[in-house]
Amino acid sequence: MVGKELVGRTALVTGASRGIGAAVARRLATAGARLVLVARTEQALRTLAAELGGDAIVVTCDMREPDSATLVRRRLDAAGVACPDILVNNAGAFVLAPAHETSVELFRETLEVNLTAPFGLVHAFLPAMRARRTGHVVTIGSIADRAAFPGNAAYAASKYGLRALHEVVRGETRGTGIRATLVSPGPVDTELWDPIDPDSRDGFTPRAQMLEPAAVADAVHFAVTVSVEINVDELRLSRR
Ligand SMILES: NC(=O)c1ccc[n+]([C@@H]2O[C@H](COP(=O)([O-])OP(=O)(O)OC[C@H]3O[C@@H](n4cnc5c(N)ncnc54)[C@H](OP(=O)(O)O)[C@@H]3O)[C@@H](O)[C@H]2O)c1
């Protein structure tokens, strides 16, 4: 049962145009938060914003661009939002290729969206969170932030790095009033898997046995609504 614990709070969710990010945005909006929806696909963001009921802010942005965090911050400033209360770094790209077939360009692009962009938003908003002595940085990691699977050179490198970033932020904000949570799911049935078609490949979790995006949304909702005295450092999700 979702209450209205987040009324008066603003939650920024990257990668909100579909999949896990859209599910997280819906859940936090149901709990009363005002949403800032970030991704490249403007129409999907506008459709979701309309569904959420009016005051959601849409920021169309390619998070691989070096100035993406600045653009997001300017859009929030223009909307009268100095800093989100909750930052959910969710946008991500998944590539499956052995190291010797991963181009340097693909490796770089994966790190840009999965690691550099989340850092950019942390860098943009942590000072205001520190000044206010409140805020919550939620990072969507992966089973691949601790387990190195073949074919995951770029993805695992980005997600291991992202977990390290979370742990550093957690260490640096401990006792400041700011919370930091890493949510690391196993396979989740989203469009991310469409190009891979796991049902037809050995060694992959069939889609019917994957987590639903709503499970990740539940975890994020739990972390951001638990008693303020508690920091949920890390949640690792798998199917029972
Ligand atoms: N699905 C899984 O099995 C699984 C498991 C563990 C962790 N995760 C993680 O969960 C997160 C969400 O994954 P998902 O399964 O929901 O994937 P998805 O359905 O492919 O959605 C990815 C989201 O990220 C956005 N995005 C991708 N590249 C972007 C860019 N350059 N700039 C801005 N936004 C960008 C996409 O929006 P646009 O295309 O509109 O830009 C989309 O909203 C990722 O970090 C992923 O690594 C997924």
The ligand as an ORCA input file, in Angstrom:
! r2SCAN-3c Opt
* xyz 0 1
  N      16.463     -4.538    -17.415
  C      17.338     -5.179    -16.640
  O      17.478     -6.419    -16.679
  C      18.169     -4.407    -15.658
  C      18.769     -5.114    -14.590
  C      19.568     -4.423    -13.688
  C      19.748     -3.056    -13.827
  N      19.153     -2.401    -14.866
  C      19.411     -0.972    -14.973
  O      18.194     -0.271    -14.844
  C      18.266      0.950    -15.563
  C      17.045      1.072    -16.467
  O      17.040     -0.041    -17.344
  P      15.733     -0.517    -18.127
  O      15.727     -1.998    -18.078
  O      14.552      0.232    -17.692
  O      16.160     -0.111    -19.609
  P      15.339      0.489    -20.827
  O      13.946     -0.024    -20.842
  O      16.205      0.278    -22.033
  O      15.285      2.052    -20.468
  C      16.486      2.794    -20.428
  C      16.126      4.217    -20.071
  O      17.338      4.980    -20.080
  C      17.176      6.076    -20.965
  N      18.419      6.391    -21.648
  C      19.237      5.535    -22.299
  N      20.249      6.199    -22.871
  C      20.057      7.518    -22.553
  C      20.767      8.704    -22.853
  N      21.875      8.694    -23.601
  N      20.316      9.867    -22.352
  C      19.183      9.904    -21.593
  N      18.467      8.809    -21.285
  C      18.909      7.626    -21.764
  C      16.123      5.635    -21.959
  O      15.417      6.743    -22.486
  P      15.547      7.293    -23.978
  O      15.872      6.159    -24.889
  O      14.205      7.914    -24.205
  O      16.630      8.307    -23.888
  C      15.186      4.831    -21.068
  O      14.270      5.670    -20.414
  C      19.590      0.937    -16.311
  O      20.553      1.669    -15.572
  C      19.961     -0.536    -16.317
  O      21.344     -0.744    -16.387
  C      18.362     -3.036    -15.767
*
